Amino acid sequence: MKNLLRAGAALALALRSCAPAFAQHAIVSAAPAGFAPEQACVAWSGGSNGAGALIPCGSPQEGFQLASGNVASPAATVFGGDYILDQACSAYGSLQLQRLGPDGATWITSLTKTAADGAAPTGITIGGKAQVRVVLSGTAGCAATLTRVPN
């Protein structure tokens, strides 16, 4: 009986020392790619499988060259939020900004430009982790950039 009590006490001490590990928070000193933190970011370790989740504290700074020299770039995956489309061509047909639809196969036109933006580029809101591209038709000398507006 004495040995059983000792074994139980040892097990209780061992389990007690593990308990804080499930509720720990760790400070991450480096920001994840694409984030410019305004403060330190926190990684939370928890859950039944021990996996953690990174909580970004800053606003991602991203920009994409969607077309250059009248050649469209491959589709880009954006973080999501408010963006500025800035584009100009030496000759116009149309420049379409498209996003990949929810079926993962259909490209949906979000906006069409038939003239240069000049001093007032076009603002657009894009959903998180959306894939975007431009389609050029009947244009010459086109260049287009998509830049996220910081929060």
Disulfide bonds with the S-S distance in Angstrom:
Cys89-Cys142 1.53
